[in-house]
Amino acid sequence: MHELSICNSIVSQVTKVAQSHNATEVTHIYLNVGLLSGIEPQLLQQTFPFASAETLADNAELHISVESLEVRCLDCLQTSKVTMQNLSCAHCQSWKTQLLSGDDLTLARVELKINED
């Protein structure tokens, strides 16, 4: 299950962010997961508590948004939202498309608790 190693990387990254801001806790983590990323959002949610245990993100809420697929047509140069089953251009039905979004994992936002003592 590669979701555990992904969660470990996320926790490591948000811990560095928290430490650089002298935060006492990570409260929320927002991720964008592309449909073609190869990552199962449900497994990520289930694995996160194991990866975040005894870290600054121990009590953090993990929010995952699934990013849709968008392509640019190499024939008509239009962009369109597509499905995993049909990556062809929605405008001219050409199969010559370039994927613009939907195959990545992005750490979109981190919310921290900072003591102002």
C-alpha positions in Angstrom: 0.0 0.0 0.0 1.9 3.1 -1.2 -0.7 5.4 0.5 1.2 4.9 3.7 4.5 6.2 2.2 2.5 9.1 0.7 1.0 9.9 4.1 4.5 9.8 5.6 5.7 12.3 3.1 2.8 14.6 3.6 3.3 14.5 7.4 7.0 15.2 7.0 6.2 18.1 4.7 3.6 19.7 6.9 5.7 19.2 10.0 8.5 21.2 8.4 6.0 23.9 7.5 4.7 23.9 11.1 8.2 24.1 12.6 9.2 26.9 10.3 6.2 28.9 11.7 6.8 27.9 15.3 3.4 26.1 15.3 2.3 23.9 18.2 -0.1 21.9 16.1 -1.2 21.2 12.5 -5.0 21.4 12.6 -6.1 20.9 9.0 -4.4 19.6 5.8 -6.0 20.1 2.4 -5.0 17.9 -0.5 -6.0 17.8 -4.2 -5.8 14.3 -5.6 -6.1 13.8 -9.4 -8.3 11.1 -10.8 -5.2 9.7 -12.7 -2.8 10.1 -9.8 -2.9 6.4 -8.9 -3.8 7.4 -5.3 -7.0 6.1 -3.6 -8.4 9.0 -1.5 -10.3 6.6 0.8 -7.1 4.6 1.5 -5.2 7.9 2.1 -7.9 8.9 4.7 -7.6 5.5 6.4 -3.8 5.5 6.5 -3.3 9.1 7.6 -3.9 8.5 11.4 -1.1 5.9 11.4 1.4 8.2 9.7 0.5 11.3 11.8 0.5 9.6 15.2 2.7 11.3 17.7 3.6 14.2 15.3 2.5 17.8 15.1 -0.3 16.5 12.8 -1.6 13.9 15.2 -5.0 15.6 15.5 -5.1 17.2 12.1 -8.2 16.8 9.9 -7.3 15.6 6.4 -9.5 17.1 3.7 -9.2 15.6 0.2 -10.6 17.1 -3.0 -10.6 15.0 -6.1 -9.3 16.9 -9.1 -11.1 16.4 -12.4 -9.3 15.7 -15.7 -8.7 18.5 -18.1 -7.1 18.2 -21.6 -6.0 20.5 -24.3 -6.8 19.4 -27.9 -3.7 19.4 -30.2 -6.0 19.8 -33.2 -8.5 22.5 -32.2 -6.5 23.9 -29.3 -9.6 24.0 -27.0 -9.5 22.8 -23.4 -12.2 20.6 -22.0 -13.1 18.5 -18.9 -13.0 14.8 -19.7 -13.5 11.4 -18.0 -11.0 8.6 -17.4 -13.0 6.5 -19.9 -12.8 9.2 -22.7 -9.8 11.5 -22.9 -10.8 12.8 -26.3 -11.6 16.4 -27.0 -15.1 17.4 -26.0 -15.2 20.0 -28.8 -14.0 18.1 -31.9 -13.7 14.5 -30.6 -10.0 14.3 -31.5 -8.0 11.7 -29.6 -4.9 13.9 -29.9 -5.0 15.6 -26.5 -2.6 16.7 -23.8 -3.4 16.2 -20.2 -3.4 19.5 -18.3 -4.6 18.4 -14.9 -5.8 15.4 -12.9 -2.7 13.3 -12.6 -1.1 14.8 -9.5 -1.2 15.1 -5.8 -1.0 18.7 -4.4 -0.7 19.9 -0.9 -3.1 22.8 -1.3 -3.2 24.3 2.2 -2.1 23.7 5.8 -3.7 25.3 8.9 -1.6 25.6 12.0 -2.2 26.4 15.6 0.4 29.0 16.8 0.7 30.1 20.4 1.1 33.9 20.6 2.8 34.0 24.0 
